[in-house]
Amino acid sequence: MAPPGVFPAAADVLDVDARMAAVGKSAMRKASLRLIPLISIGYGLAYIDRINLSFAALQMNRDLHFSASVYGFGAGLFFIGYALCEVPSNLLLLHFGAKRWLARIMFTWGLLAACMMFVQTPLQFNVLRLLLGMAEAGFFPGVIYYLTLWFPARMRSRAVSRFYIALPFGAVVMGSLAGWLLGLGGKLGLTGWQWLFLVEGLPAVLFSMVILKLLPDSPSKAAWLTPEEKEWLRGQLDTDGKNAQIGHEAGILEALLSPKVWMIGMFFFCALTCSYAYNYYAPAIYLQVTGWSVTKVGFLVAWLGLAGAAAMLLNGAHSDRTGERPLHCIVPCIVMALGYVTASYARPPWVVVASLAVSYVAFNALQGPALSIPTQFLAGRAAAAGIAAMNTITIFSGFVGPYWMGVMKDATGSDRAGLRGLLLPSLAAAGFMYFLARSLKRQARIDRP
């Protein structure tokens, strides 16, 4: 017979563990349901107002006599403004709180996005795109940092994927509405592209009020979490902070100068150079190779958005389940490279469309695993500064990608040379991720007692 008290003690431990697991599950379910839809809608609106230029350009470039280079340069200026204000914006988020700062960002970018309807000259186009980038700066890295306050590291790939699904869903909304909005030309004296900017810009202004009312700054201020759930979440995040290689005690400068921050920044720079090159030219390429109407091309973009959303969720969930991140990023980068090169040489329209579709879906698939990597080695203020620095490096891709495509199209009269050139950044992204993974493993061995 076992000594008295052994089995009851063991049962008590199991009961406590089961109760804490239930508390944690409840906390994560509440956070997922109450937060992720809000920030996902917000980012979806940001993506639409950033990229809707690709559809507006189908009429605007003709009406205003903009060349491909003028268009590509102006499209890219958004990201210069974004980069200039990235780190300061994320540090101001720490000062003012997430809901106030994210709401402010949405309000100002929504107004400026709607004001794009007044553009008449290249100078006006360039100034508004620059200001739009400055207004939106900090939203994406602010949200990524915000998620680190709510979701433990082992759950972040899924959390990020569920938030970032707004990117492909933004393409679904934009593609579905583009043909109809461009067809409103002539009503109330406005062109179709003016209607597009107006109708897609104002929702961000309105939704900023929703963010201000419903988004709590931190778990401690969430009235819908019980004290026990707050305590569980605090314990989980404290453990993550202690395991971070650049943790709460690190200074902002240490995070900004970290080689790992620069490596993940360069990974995203290369991957997003390809993505923005695609996003700003895809409607025009599809229109040219298929001969379809703008409405049909819009629905094609929408269907690809759904495929991208599925890939993002599936790859993110598989990454969390296996605990593996780098290969879930490297393989999609190689697939992207193959897709762009195939599209650049292919002649049959269906091969061009299918190849670009594969590259687009592959890019979406890598987002969850890749965006969860910085929070493995960053915590606290270092995370806010490091993620902003990473995104500052990254955001220049939005200038390089569209400008590259515009220059190559003006030089060769075709998009194919531009697409062919995307082989290098796709493979470079895979290389940066490989070396970052090796660096993290080496540091983990050094830190292991």
Sine and cosine of phi, psi and omega as CSV:
sin_phi,cos_phi,sin_psi,cos_psi,sin_omega,cos_omega
0.00,0.00,0.67,-0.74,0.00,-1.00
-0.94,0.35,0.51,-0.86,0.04,-1.00
-0.83,0.56,0.56,-0.83,0.00,-1.00
-0.84,0.55,0.67,-0.75,0.13,-0.99
1.00,-0.07,-0.24,0.97,-0.06,-1.00
-0.92,0.39,-0.77,0.63,-0.06,-1.00
-0.93,0.37,-0.67,0.74,0.07,-1.00
-0.86,0.50,-0.62,0.78,0.00,-1.00
-0.90,0.43,-0.70,0.71,0.03,-1.00
-0.89,0.46,-0.65,0.76,0.03,-1.00
-0.89,0.45,-0.62,0.79,0.03,-1.00
-0.88,0.47,-0.68,0.74,0.00,-1.00
-0.88,0.47,-0.69,0.72,0.01,-1.00
-0.89,0.45,-0.63,0.77,0.02,-1.00
-0.89,0.46,-0.68,0.73,0.00,-1.00
-0.90,0.44,-0.70,0.71,0.01,-1.00
-0.88,0.47,-0.68,0.73,-0.01,-1.00
-0.90,0.43,-0.63,0.78,0.00,-1.00
-0.92,0.39,-0.68,0.73,0.00,-1.00
-0.92,0.40,-0.58,0.82,0.06,-1.00
-0.90,0.44,-0.64,0.77,0.02,-1.00
-0.92,0.39,-0.63,0.78,0.04,-1.00
-0.89,0.46,-0.71,0.70,0.00,-1.00
-0.89,0.45,-0.67,0.74,0.02,-1.00
-0.88,0.47,-0.65,0.76,0.01,-1.00
-0.91,0.41,-0.68,0.73,0.00,-1.00
-0.88,0.47,-0.69,0.73,-0.02,-1.00
-0.93,0.36,-0.59,0.80,0.03,-1.00
-0.90,0.43,-0.70,0.71,0.01,-1.00
-0.89,0.45,-0.71,0.71,-0.02,-1.00
-0.89,0.45,-0.66,0.75,-0.01,-1.00
-0.90,0.44,-0.69,0.73,-0.07,-1.00
-0.96,0.27,-0.54,0.84,-0.11,-0.99
-1.00,-0.08,-0.41,0.91,-0.11,-0.99
-0.96,-0.28,-0.75,0.66,-0.14,-0.99
-0.88,0.47,-0.67,0.75,0.06,-1.00
-0.86,0.51,-0.63,0.78,-0.01,-1.00
-0.89,0.46,-0.81,0.59,-0.07,-1.00
-0.96,0.29,-0.43,0.90,0.05,-1.00
-0.93,0.37,-0.70,0.72,0.07,-1.00
-0.88,0.48,-0.67,0.74,0.02,-1.00
-0.86,0.51,-0.71,0.70,-0.01,-1.00
-0.95,0.32,-0.54,0.84,0.07,-1.00
-0.87,0.50,-0.66,0.75,0.05,-1.00
-0.91,0.41,-0.62,0.79,0.03,-1.00
-0.89,0.46,-0.70,0.71,-0.02,-1.00
-0.90,0.44,-0.68,0.74,0.01,-1.00
-0.88,0.48,-0.72,0.69,-0.05,-1.00
-0.95,0.31,-0.33,0.94,0.04,-1.00
-0.99,0.12,-0.62,0.79,-0.18,-0.98
-0.96,-0.27,-0.23,0.97,-0.06,-1.00
-0.88,0.48,-0.25,0.97,0.09,-1.00
-0.84,0.55,-0.52,0.86,-0.04,-1.00
-0.89,0.45,-0.56,0.83,0.07,-1.00
-1.00,0.10,-0.64,0.77,0.02,-1.00
-0.85,0.52,-0.57,0.82,-0.05,-1.00
-0.89,0.46,-0.40,0.92,0.01,-1.00
-0.87,0.49,-0.47,0.88,0.09,-1.00
-0.95,-0.31,-0.66,0.76,-0.13,-0.99
-0.88,0.47,-0.69,0.72,-0.03,-1.00
-0.87,0.48,-0.60,0.80,0.03,-1.00
-0.94,0.33,-0.72,0.69,-0.06,-1.00
-0.91,0.42,-0.62,0.78,-0.08,-1.00
-0.98,-0.17,0.04,1.00,0.06,-1.00
0.87,0.49,0.70,0.71,0.06,-1.00
-1.00,0.02,0.75,-0.66,0.11,-0.99
-0.98,0.22,0.17,-0.99,0.03,-1.00
-0.88,0.47,-0.59,0.81,0.01,-1.00
-0.93,0.37,-0.68,0.74,0.04,-1.00
-0.88,0.48,-0.70,0.72,0.02,-1.00
-0.89,0.45,-0.75,0.67,-0.03,-1.00
-0.89,0.46,-0.64,0.77,0.00,-1.00
-0.91,0.41,-0.72,0.69,0.00,-1.00
-0.91,0.41,-0.64,0.77,0.05,-1.00
-0.86,0.51,-0.66,0.75,-0.03,-1.00
-0.96,0.29,-0.42,0.91,-0.02,-1.00
-0.88,0.48,-0.47,0.88,0.09,-1.00
-0.76,0.65,-0.69,0.73,-0.13,-0.99
-0.98,0.19,-0.40,0.92,0.12,-0.99
-0.92,0.39,-0.73,0.68,0.05,-1.00
-0.87,0.49,-0.64,0.76,0.02,-1.00
-0.87,0.49,-0.73,0.68,-0.06,-1.00
-0.90,0.43,-0.62,0.79,-0.03,-1.00
-0.88,0.47,-0.53,0.85,-0.11,-0.99
-0.95,-0.32,0.09,1.00,-0.13,-0.99
-0.88,0.47,-0.86,0.50,-0.06,-1.00
-0.91,0.41,-0.74,0.67,0.05,-1.00
-0.83,0.56,-0.62,0.78,-0.02,-1.00
-0.90,0.44,-0.68,0.73,-0.02,-1.00
-0.93,0.37,-0.55,0.83,0.04,-1.00
-0.95,0.31,-0.55,0.83,0.08,-1.00
-0.93,0.37,-0.50,0.87,0.08,-1.00
-0.87,0.49,-0.63,0.78,0.05,-1.00
-0.89,0.46,-0.58,0.81,-0.05,-1.00
-0.97,0.24,-0.72,0.69,-0.10,-0.99
-1.00,-0.01,-0.30,0.95,-0.09,-1.00
0.99,-0.11,0.48,-0.88,-0.14,-0.99
-0.89,0.46,-0.74,0.67,-0.14,-0.99
-0.92,0.40,-0.64,0.77,-0.01,-1.00
-0.92,0.38,-0.69,0.72,-0.10,-1.00
-0.96,0.28,-0.67,0.74,0.02,-1.00
-0.91,0.41,-0.59,0.81,0.06,-1.00
-0.91,0.41,-0.65,0.76,0.03,-1.00
-0.88,0.47,-0.69,0.73,0.01,-1.00
-0.86,0.51,-0.74,0.68,-0.04,-1.00
-0.89,0.45,-0.66,0.75,-0.03,-1.00
-0.88,0.47,-0.75,0.66,-0.07,-1.00
-0.95,0.32,-0.64,0.77,-0.01,-1.00
-0.94,0.34,-0.55,0.83,0.03,-1.00
-0.88,0.47,-0.69,0.73,0.04,-1.00
-0.88,0.47,-0.72,0.70,-0.03,-1.00
-0.93,0.37,-0.59,0.81,0.04,-1.00
-0.89,0.46,-0.65,0.76,0.04,-1.00
-0.92,0.39,-0.57,0.82,-0.01,-1.00
-0.93,0.38,-0.23,0.97,0.07,-1.00
-0.86,0.50,-0.32,0.95,0.01,-1.00
-0.91,0.41,-0.30,0.95,-0.05,-1.00
-1.00,-0.03,-0.04,1.00,-0.05,-1.00
-0.89,0.46,0.70,-0.71,0.07,-1.00
-0.74,-0.67,-0.40,0.91,-0.07,-1.00
-0.79,-0.61,0.33,-0.94,0.07,-1.00
-0.84,0.54,-0.60,0.80,0.00,-1.00
-0.90,0.44,-0.72,0.69,0.03,-1.00
-0.88,0.47,-0.65,0.76,0.03,-1.00
-0.86,0.51,-0.74,0.67,-0.04,-1.00
-0.91,0.42,-0.69,0.72,-0.03,-1.00
-0.90,0.43,-0.71,0.71,-0.02,-1.00
-0.92,0.38,-0.62,0.78,0.04,-1.00
-0.91,0.42,-0.64,0.77,0.04,-1.00
-0.89,0.45,-0.72,0.70,-0.01,-1.00
-0.92,0.40,-0.59,0.81,0.03,-1.00
-0.89,0.46,-0.65,0.76,0.04,-1.00
-0.91,0.42,-0.66,0.75,0.03,-1.00
-0.90,0.44,-0.61,0.79,-0.02,-1.00
-0.93,0.37,-0.65,0.76,-0.06,-1.00
-0.99,0.14,-0.24,0.97,-0.07,-1.00
-0.78,0.62,0.73,-0.69,0.07,-1.00
0.99,-0.12,-0.25,0.97,-0.06,-1.00
-0.92,0.40,-0.79,0.61,-0.04,-1.00
-0.90,0.43,-0.81,0.59,0.02,-1.00
-0.90,0.43,-0.50,0.87,0.06,-1.00
-0.89,0.46,-0.66,0.75,0.02,-1.00
-0.93,0.37,-0.66,0.75,0.03,-1.00
-0.87,0.49,-0.69,0.73,0.07,-1.00
-0.90,0.44,-0.67,0.74,-0.01,-1.00
-0.85,0.52,-0.63,0.77,0.01,-1.00
-0.90,0.43,-0.47,0.88,0.03,-1.00
-0.94,0.35,-0.30,0.95,0.04,-1.00
-0.99,0.14,-0.18,0.98,-0.13,-0.99
-0.84,-0.54,-0.48,0.87,-0.12,-0.99
-0.85,-0.52,0.82,-0.57,0.07,-1.00
-0.85,0.53,0.39,-0.92,-0.12,-0.99
-0.84,0.55,-0.62,0.79,-0.08,-1.00
-0.94,0.35,-0.22,0.98,-0.03,-1.00
-0.94,-0.35,0.04,1.00,-0.20,-0.98
-0.97,0.24,-0.49,0.87,-0.01,-1.00
-0.88,0.48,-0.68,0.73,0.04,-1.00
-0.92,0.39,-0.66,0.76,0.00,-1.00
-0.89,0.46,-0.70,0.72,0.01,-1.00
-0.91,0.42,-0.66,0.75,0.00,-1.00
-0.89,0.46,-0.65,0.76,-0.01,-1.00
-0.93,0.37,-0.55,0.84,0.09,-1.00
-0.96,0.27,-0.73,0.68,-0.14,-0.99
-0.97,0.25,-0.13,0.99,0.08,-1.00
-0.87,0.49,-0.28,0.96,0.07,-1.00
-0.87,0.50,-0.46,0.89,-0.02,-1.00
-0.90,0.43,-0.84,0.54,0.05,-1.00
-0.92,0.40,-0.54,0.84,0.05,-1.00
-0.93,0.37,-0.51,0.86,0.12,-0.99
-0.87,0.49,-0.62,0.78,0.06,-1.00
-0.91,0.42,-0.58,0.81,0.03,-1.00
-0.89,0.46,-0.75,0.66,-0.02,-1.00
-0.90,0.43,-0.73,0.68,-0.04,-1.00
-0.88,0.47,-0.71,0.70,-0.01,-1.00
-0.90,0.43,-0.61,0.79,-0.02,-1.00
-0.93,0.36,-0.57,0.82,-0.07,-1.00
-1.00,0.00,-0.37,0.93,-0.19,-0.98
-0.84,0.54,-0.77,0.64,-0.04,-1.00
-0.87,0.50,-0.69,0.73,0.00,-1.00
-0.90,0.43,-0.71,0.71,-0.03,-1.00
-0.92,0.39,-0.67,0.75,0.04,-1.00
-0.91,0.41,-0.41,0.91,0.04,-1.00
-0.98,0.18,-0.08,1.00,0.02,-1.00
-0.99,0.14,0.01,1.00,-0.03,-1.00
-0.78,0.63,0.73,-0.69,0.00,-1.00
0.98,-0.20,-0.38,0.93,0.01,-1.00
-0.97,0.23,0.75,-0.66,-0.02,-1.00
0.83,0.55,0.41,0.91,0.05,-1.00
0.97,0.23,0.21,0.98,-0.02,-1.00
-0.97,-0.25,0.53,-0.85,0.10,-0.99
-0.98,0.20,0.18,-0.98,0.02,-1.00
-0.89,0.46,-0.67,0.74,-0.03,-1.00
-0.93,0.37,-0.49,0.87,0.08,-1.00
-0.93,0.38,-0.65,0.76,0.08,-1.00
-0.88,0.48,-0.65,0.76,-0.02,-1.00
-0.87,0.49,-0.75,0.67,0.01,-1.00
-0.89,0.45,-0.66,0.75,-0.05,-1.00
-0.92,0.39,-0.78,0.62,-0.09,-1.00
-0.93,0.37,-0.54,0.84,-0.03,-1.00
-1.00,-0.01,-0.17,0.99,0.02,-1.00
-1.00,0.01,-0.64,0.77,-0.11,-0.99
-0.92,0.40,-0.53,0.85,0.04,-1.00
-0.83,0.55,-0.53,0.85,0.03,-1.00
-0.90,0.43,-0.62,0.78,0.04,-1.00
-0.88,0.48,-0.72,0.70,-0.03,-1.00
-0.93,0.36,-0.65,0.76,-0.06,-1.00
-0.95,0.31,-0.35,0.94,0.05,-1.00
-0.87,0.50,-0.53,0.85,0.03,-1.00
-0.93,0.37,-0.57,0.82,0.03,-1.00
-0.92,0.39,-0.69,0.72,0.04,-1.00
-0.85,0.52,-0.71,0.71,-0.04,-1.00
-0.88,0.47,-0.55,0.83,-0.07,-1.00
-1.00,0.08,-0.61,0.79,-0.22,-0.98
-0.96,-0.27,-0.28,0.96,-0.11,-0.99
-1.00,-0.04,0.90,-0.43,0.06,-1.00
-0.97,0.22,0.52,-0.86,-0.03,-1.00
-0.93,0.37,-0.54,0.84,-0.06,-1.00
-0.34,-0.94,0.22,-0.98,0.03,-1.00
-0.84,0.55,-0.56,0.83,-0.03,-1.00
-0.91,0.42,-0.36,0.93,-0.02,-1.00
-0.97,-0.24,0.17,0.99,0.00,-1.00
-1.00,-0.01,0.95,-0.32,-0.03,-1.00
-0.92,0.40,-0.36,0.93,-0.05,-1.00
-1.00,0.07,-0.03,1.00,0.14,-0.99
-0.99,-0.11,0.67,-0.74,0.07,-1.00
-0.97,0.23,0.33,-0.94,0.06,-1.00
-0.82,0.57,-0.60,0.80,0.00,-1.00
-0.92,0.39,-0.63,0.78,0.03,-1.00
-0.92,0.38,-0.64,0.76,0.06,-1.00
-0.88,0.47,-0.67,0.74,-0.01,-1.00
-0.91,0.41,-0.67,0.74,0.04,-1.00
-0.87,0.50,-0.72,0.69,-0.03,-1.00
-0.91,0.42,-0.64,0.77,0.03,-1.00
-0.88,0.48,-0.66,0.75,0.02,-1.00
-0.90,0.43,-0.67,0.74,0.02,-1.00
-0.89,0.46,-0.70,0.71,-0.05,-1.00
-0.95,0.30,-0.54,0.84,0.08,-1.00
-0.89,0.45,-0.65,0.76,0.04,-1.00
-0.90,0.45,-0.69,0.73,0.05,-1.00
-0.87,0.49,-0.67,0.74,-0.01,-1.00
-0.89,0.46,-0.62,0.79,0.01,-1.00
-0.93,0.36,-0.50,0.87,-0.01,-1.00
-1.00,0.09,-0.23,0.97,-0.02,-1.00
-0.93,0.36,0.65,-0.76,-0.01,-1.00
-0.95,0.31,-0.48,0.88,0.10,-0.99
-0.84,-0.54,1.00,-0.07,-0.23,-0.97
-0.98,-0.19,-0.35,-0.94,-0.10,-1.00
-0.86,0.50,-0.53,0.85,-0.09,-1.00
-0.99,0.17,-0.18,0.98,-0.03,-1.00
-0.96,0.29,0.53,-0.85,0.06,-1.00
-0.99,0.13,0.25,-0.97,0.01,-1.00
-0.88,0.47,-0.63,0.77,-0.03,-1.00
-0.89,0.45,-0.63,0.78,0.02,-1.00
-0.87,0.49,-0.65,0.76,0.03,-1.00
-0.92,0.40,-0.67,0.74,-0.04,-1.00
-0.91,0.41,-0.49,0.87,-0.06,-1.00
-0.99,-0.12,0.00,1.00,-0.05,-1.00
-0.91,0.42,0.79,-0.61,0.07,-1.00
-0.85,0.52,-0.53,0.85,0.00,-1.00
-0.92,0.40,-0.62,0.78,0.07,-1.00
-0.88,0.48,-0.66,0.75,-0.01,-1.00
-0.94,0.35,-0.58,0.82,0.02,-1.00
-0.93,0.38,-0.69,0.72,0.02,-1.00
-0.94,0.35,-0.54,0.84,0.07,-1.00
-0.90,0.45,-0.68,0.74,0.01,-1.00
-0.94,0.33,-0.53,0.85,0.11,-0.99
-0.85,0.52,-0.78,0.63,-0.02,-1.00
-0.93,0.37,-0.57,0.82,0.05,-1.00
-0.84,0.54,-0.74,0.67,-0.04,-1.00
-0.93,0.38,-0.71,0.70,-0.02,-1.00
-0.90,0.44,-0.66,0.75,-0.05,-1.00
-0.98,0.21,-0.40,0.92,0.13,-0.99
-0.84,0.54,-0.69,0.72,0.05,-1.00
-0.92,0.40,-0.69,0.72,-0.06,-1.00
-0.90,0.44,-0.71,0.70,-0.03,-1.00
-0.95,0.32,-0.55,0.84,0.10,-1.00
-0.86,0.51,-0.67,0.74,0.04,-1.00
-0.92,0.39,-0.78,0.62,-0.15,-0.99
-0.86,0.51,-0.66,0.75,-0.08,-1.00
-0.99,0.16,-0.19,0.98,-0.02,-1.00
-0.85,-0.53,-0.18,0.98,-0.07,-1.00
-0.84,0.54,-0.75,0.66,0.00,-1.00
-0.83,0.55,-0.67,0.74,0.00,-1.00
-0.92,0.39,-0.64,0.77,0.02,-1.00
-0.90,0.43,-0.73,0.68,0.01,-1.00
-0.88,0.47,-0.64,0.77,0.01,-1.00
-0.87,0.49,-0.67,0.74,-0.06,-1.00
-0.95,0.31,-0.71,0.70,-0.11,-0.99
-0.98,0.20,-0.46,0.89,-0.04,-1.00
-0.99,-0.12,-0.46,0.89,-0.10,-1.00
0.96,0.28,0.23,0.97,-0.02,-1.00
-0.97,0.23,0.16,-0.99,0.12,-0.99
-0.98,0.22,0.26,-0.97,0.05,-1.00
-0.86,0.50,-0.61,0.79,-0.01,-1.00
-0.89,0.46,-0.70,0.71,0.01,-1.00
-0.91,0.41,-0.66,0.75,0.05,-1.00
-0.89,0.47,-0.63,0.77,0.03,-1.00
-0.87,0.50,-0.67,0.74,0.02,-1.00
-0.94,0.34,-0.51,0.86,0.10,-0.99
-0.88,0.47,-0.73,0.68,0.04,-1.00
-0.87,0.50,-0.63,0.78,0.01,-1.00
-0.90,0.43,-0.70,0.71,0.01,-1.00
-0.90,0.43,-0.62,0.78,0.06,-1.00
-0.90,0.43,-0.56,0.83,0.07,-1.00
-0.87,0.49,-0.66,0.75,0.04,-1.00
-0.90,0.44,-0.66,0.76,0.03,-1.00
-0.91,0.42,-0.64,0.77,0.04,-1.00
-0.90,0.44,-0.63,0.78,0.02,-1.00
-0.89,0.45,-0.69,0.73,0.01,-1.00
-0.89,0.46,-0.69,0.73,0.01,-1.00
-0.90,0.44,-0.63,0.78,0.01,-1.00
-0.89,0.46,-0.73,0.68,-0.02,-1.00
-0.92,0.40,-0.70,0.72,-0.06,-1.00
-0.92,0.39,-0.71,0.70,-0.02,-1.00
-0.93,0.36,-0.61,0.80,0.04,-1.00
-0.90,0.43,-0.70,0.72,0.00,-1.00
-0.91,0.42,-0.66,0.75,0.01,-1.00
-0.91,0.41,-0.61,0.80,0.03,-1.00
-0.90,0.44,-0.68,0.74,0.04,-1.00
-0.92,0.40,-0.63,0.77,-0.06,-1.00
-0.93,0.38,-0.61,0.79,-0.02,-1.00
-1.00,-0.01,-0.31,0.95,-0.06,-1.00
0.97,0.25,0.19,0.98,-0.04,-1.00
-0.97,-0.25,0.73,-0.68,0.00,-1.00
-0.92,-0.39,-0.79,0.61,-0.17,-0.98
-0.84,0.55,-0.74,0.68,-0.04,-1.00
-0.91,0.42,-0.47,0.88,0.05,-1.00
-0.94,0.34,-0.17,0.99,0.08,-1.00
-0.96,-0.28,-0.64,0.77,-0.08,-1.00
-0.92,0.40,-0.72,0.69,-0.02,-1.00
-0.87,0.50,-0.74,0.68,0.06,-1.00
-0.86,0.51,-0.56,0.83,0.02,-1.00
-0.90,0.44,-0.66,0.75,0.02,-1.00
-0.92,0.40,-0.64,0.77,0.06,-1.00
-0.88,0.47,-0.67,0.74,0.06,-1.00
-0.83,0.56,-0.74,0.68,-0.03,-1.00
-0.85,0.52,-0.72,0.69,0.00,-1.00
-0.89,0.46,-0.64,0.77,-0.01,-1.00
-0.90,0.44,-0.71,0.70,-0.03,-1.00
-0.92,0.40,-0.65,0.76,-0.01,-1.00
-0.92,0.39,-0.68,0.74,0.03,-1.00
-0.87,0.49,-0.70,0.72,0.01,-1.00
-0.89,0.46,-0.55,0.84,-0.06,-1.00
-0.96,0.29,-0.42,0.91,-0.01,-1.00
-0.97,-0.22,-0.37,0.93,-0.10,-0.99
-0.93,0.36,0.48,-0.88,0.05,-1.00
-0.95,-0.32,-0.74,0.67,0.01,-1.00
-0.85,0.53,0.76,-0.65,-0.03,-1.00
-0.80,0.60,-0.64,0.77,-0.07,-1.00
-0.92,0.40,-0.50,0.86,0.03,-1.00
-0.95,0.32,-0.66,0.75,0.04,-1.00
-0.87,0.49,-0.75,0.66,-0.02,-1.00
-0.89,0.46,-0.72,0.70,-0.04,-1.00
-0.90,0.44,-0.64,0.77,-0.03,-1.00
-0.92,0.40,-0.70,0.72,0.04,-1.00
-0.91,0.40,-0.58,0.81,0.03,-1.00
-0.89,0.45,-0.67,0.74,0.02,-1.00
-0.88,0.47,-0.68,0.73,0.02,-1.00
-0.90,0.44,-0.66,0.75,0.00,-1.00
-0.90,0.43,-0.71,0.70,0.00,-1.00
-0.91,0.42,-0.65,0.76,0.01,-1.00
-0.88,0.47,-0.66,0.76,0.03,-1.00
-0.88,0.48,-0.69,0.73,0.02,-1.00
-0.90,0.44,-0.59,0.81,-0.06,-1.00
-0.89,0.46,-0.54,0.84,-0.10,-0.99
-0.99,0.15,-0.17,0.99,-0.18,-0.98
-0.89,0.46,-0.77,0.64,-0.05,-1.00
-0.86,0.52,-0.82,0.57,0.02,-1.00
-0.86,0.52,-0.68,0.73,-0.06,-1.00
-0.92,0.40,-0.67,0.74,-0.05,-1.00
-0.96,0.27,-0.27,0.96,0.06,-1.00
-1.00,0.08,-0.23,0.97,-0.05,-1.00
-0.93,0.37,-0.70,0.71,-0.03,-1.00
-0.84,0.54,-0.56,0.83,-0.04,-1.00
-0.98,0.20,-0.02,1.00,0.14,-0.99
-0.98,0.22,-0.48,0.88,-0.05,-1.00
-0.85,-0.53,0.11,0.99,0.04,-1.00
-0.80,-0.59,0.61,-0.79,0.06,-1.00
-0.50,-0.86,0.37,-0.93,0.08,-1.00
0.90,0.43,-0.58,-0.82,0.01,-1.00
-0.88,0.47,-0.52,0.85,0.05,-1.00
-0.88,0.47,-0.57,0.82,0.03,-1.00
-0.92,0.39,-0.70,0.72,0.00,-1.00
-0.87,0.50,-0.72,0.69,-0.02,-1.00
-0.95,0.31,-0.68,0.73,-0.05,-1.00
-0.92,0.40,-0.67,0.74,0.02,-1.00
-0.91,0.41,-0.63,0.78,0.05,-1.00
-0.91,0.42,-0.66,0.75,0.02,-1.00
-0.90,0.44,-0.68,0.73,0.06,-1.00
-0.84,0.55,-0.71,0.71,-0.04,-1.00
-0.95,0.31,-0.46,0.89,0.07,-1.00
-0.91,0.42,-0.70,0.72,0.07,-1.00
-0.88,0.48,-0.70,0.71,-0.07,-1.00
-0.89,0.45,-0.66,0.75,-0.23,-0.97
-0.92,0.38,-0.35,0.94,0.06,-1.00
-0.90,0.44,-0.33,0.95,0.06,-1.00
-0.87,0.50,-0.51,0.86,0.00,-1.00
-0.93,0.37,-0.35,0.94,0.11,-0.99
-1.00,0.05,-0.71,0.70,-0.09,-1.00
-0.91,0.42,-0.73,0.68,-0.08,-1.00
-0.86,0.51,-0.85,0.53,-0.01,-1.00
-0.90,0.44,-0.62,0.79,-0.03,-1.00
-0.92,0.39,-0.63,0.77,0.07,-1.00
-0.85,0.52,-0.74,0.68,-0.02,-1.00
-0.90,0.43,-0.64,0.76,0.00,-1.00
-0.91,0.41,-0.71,0.71,0.00,-1.00
-0.90,0.44,-0.70,0.72,-0.03,-1.00
-0.92,0.38,-0.55,0.84,0.03,-1.00
-0.94,0.34,-0.66,0.75,0.05,-1.00
-0.91,0.42,-0.56,0.83,-0.05,-1.00
-0.98,0.22,-0.58,0.82,-0.11,-0.99
-0.92,-0.40,-0.23,0.97,-0.04,-1.00
0.98,0.22,0.18,0.98,-0.04,-1.00
-0.55,-0.83,0.38,-0.92,0.08,-1.00
-1.00,0.08,-0.15,0.99,-0.15,-0.99
-0.92,0.40,-0.64,0.77,0.01,-1.00
-0.90,0.43,-0.63,0.78,0.04,-1.00
-0.89,0.46,-0.70,0.71,0.03,-1.00
-0.89,0.46,-0.64,0.76,0.00,-1.00
-0.88,0.48,-0.58,0.81,-0.02,-1.00
-0.94,0.35,-0.23,0.97,0.00,-1.00
-0.98,0.21,-0.11,0.99,0.09,-1.00
-0.86,0.52,-0.71,0.70,-0.09,-1.00
-0.89,0.46,-0.80,0.60,0.00,-1.00
-0.90,0.43,-0.51,0.86,0.03,-1.00
-0.89,0.46,-0.73,0.68,-0.01,-1.00
-0.95,0.31,-0.56,0.83,0.05,-1.00
-0.89,0.45,-0.61,0.79,0.05,-1.00
-0.86,0.51,-0.70,0.71,0.03,-1.00
-0.87,0.49,-0.64,0.77,0.01,-1.00
-0.91,0.42,-0.71,0.71,0.02,-1.00
-0.88,0.47,-0.64,0.77,0.01,-1.00
-0.92,0.40,-0.61,0.80,0.02,-1.00
-0.89,0.47,-0.73,0.68,-0.03,-1.00
-0.94,0.33,-0.54,0.84,0.08,-1.00
-0.91,0.42,-0.67,0.74,0.02,-1.00
-0.88,0.48,-0.66,0.75,0.03,-1.00
-0.90,0.43,-0.64,0.77,0.01,-1.00
-0.90,0.43,-0.67,0.74,0.01,-1.00
-0.91,0.41,-0.63,0.77,0.03,-1.00
-0.91,0.41,-0.66,0.75,0.00,-1.00
-0.89,0.45,-0.68,0.73,0.02,-1.00
-0.91,0.41,-0.60,0.80,0.02,-1.00
-0.89,0.45,-0.62,0.79,0.03,-1.00
-0.92,0.39,-0.59,0.81,0.01,-1.00
-0.93,0.36,-0.65,0.76,-0.05,-1.00
-0.97,0.24,-0.35,0.94,-0.07,-1.00
-0.93,0.37,0.80,-0.60,-0.03,-1.00
-0.93,0.37,0.00,0.00,0.00,0.00
